[in-house]
Structure formats: structure tokens, C-alpha cells
């Protein structure tokens, strides 16, 4: 039964919302499906790396939740997002608000000068710490489950699919938000997150033609009505629109598309880790009959 129920997983990017991928794999495993290959972008590459390493969903869940709710991770978040003071202030501003963080950095730390002279607005220490605490220090080609990590190479100007070399470096590169975190050297490549224009690797997953493709989309639809009031907000809004437009053109490459209901969780809010995993699990079970029909 399991031998005839192999699937290829395409795990999309979306920051904290990507934790829903863990719940998706849990539901698929319980239903008797096995993963033949994983293709991941950004957060999808990190979660994909955990499962490709041979960990079962219970161990992946335990490892991720334990670290993301740890004081170590919370300290990094408080430091990077500049909301270390009065809890009432954090509540007023919105905990880990990205726009507030940029504004504070701009005023207090001469961000404009950093933008002109540094490869990223923020140091890569948070991303390094997350990957090194969650992902094993191995080469991709040695993983029990084949993994394809999708990123963009700034040197060549092309999207790249990485299937050999350091697993940690590939995941860091795929997750390094362009302009926010420094790009990651990878051999002759210079990697950053391609999720701003390709957050759902369904087409790449389909290209392997190994098994039915199940794609998990955790980014949300564009909400109309926004009126950006600053240059930064305009740039972010255009990125959102472009990325959303691209996803609409690649969804059809998946045999089944799962979209967990995670829109209410900000992409930077990792405090909802357990709930996000549950939402992925629920969404997958709701579509289980559709998934089974793919196999006849």
C-alpha cells in the first residue's frame, strides 16, 4: 500500500506559517503515504531538510517547537526586532512588527548607511542560529529522502535548485530574505531567498515526474485596500503582489494543492508554532479524499 502511495512534496515559503508543513506531513504519514522527494523554498526548505534527514513527524515537531519557544530563540527575536522593553509597548506596537522594526532601526542605528554599505539590513546571526540548531551538518546528497532546495543565485541571476553540498548552507541561502539578511556564499554561487517571486516550487517538483505532486501553499492572498504611505511599504506591497501573481501561475503543476488556514498569523510570529502545525494537519485531513483519488 505504502509503496504505491509515494508522493513528491513541494513545500512553499511563508516564514512562520511554514510550520504548517509539519502538520501536513503528519497527516500524510498517518494516512499511509510516503515521501519520495521534497522540494522546498525558504521555510519550506528548512522543514523539508528536517524530514529529508529521516526524522519522523513527532521528532520534527518536538525539535522545532522546543527551539522556537526557547529563551535562546526569543532572545534573538527581541534583539533583532528591538522590542525588549515594556510589555505594554510591545502590545501597542505589535509584537515583532516588521515595519516598526525597520523604522526603529532606521532612526536608532543609521539603517540608511547600512543599506548602502552592508549586504543586509540585519546580521545573519538569527538565521545562522535557527539553521544550526535545527538542521544536521550533513551534505544534501547523503540524506535518506532526496531533497531539492530552491534559491536564487545573485551572481548568475538565475533561480537554482541545489541537490548537493552543505545542507545547512543551502537552507540558509534559500531562507535569506534579500536585502534583509546577507546573501549566503555557496561555492561559486551567492544565494538568497527566491520566495519573493517564487514561493511555491510546484513546477520544479513536477519536473521530476517521480510521483504525484502535493504542494503546500502557506503564503496568503493579497488583501485589497492597502494604501502604502512610505517608500518601504510601497516596495513591500509590490513584492507581495508579484509573488502572489507568480503563485497563481504555478499552482496547476501540483496534483493536489493544500492551503492551510494560516492567514491570520503574521509571517514573523513563531510564538504560534503549535497552532500552525495543527492547522496544517487539519487542512490535509480535510483534503484526504482528494489526495487518495490521485492514486485511483
Secondary structure, 3 states (H helix, E strand, C coil): CCHHHEEEEEECCCHHHHHHHHHHHHHHHHCCCEEEEEEEECHHHHHHHHHHCCCCHHHHHHHHHHHHCCHHHHHHHHHHHCCCCCHHHHHHHCCCCHHHHHHHHHHHCCHHHHHHHCCCCCCCHHHHHHHHHHCCCCEHHHCCCEEEEEEEECCCCEEEEECCCEHHHHHHHHHCCECCECCEEECCEEEECCCCCCCCCHHHHHHCCCCEEEEECCCCCCCCCCCCCCHHHHHHHHHHHHHHHHHHCCHHHCCEEECCCCCCCCCCCHHHHHHHHHHHHHHHHHCHHHHHHHCC
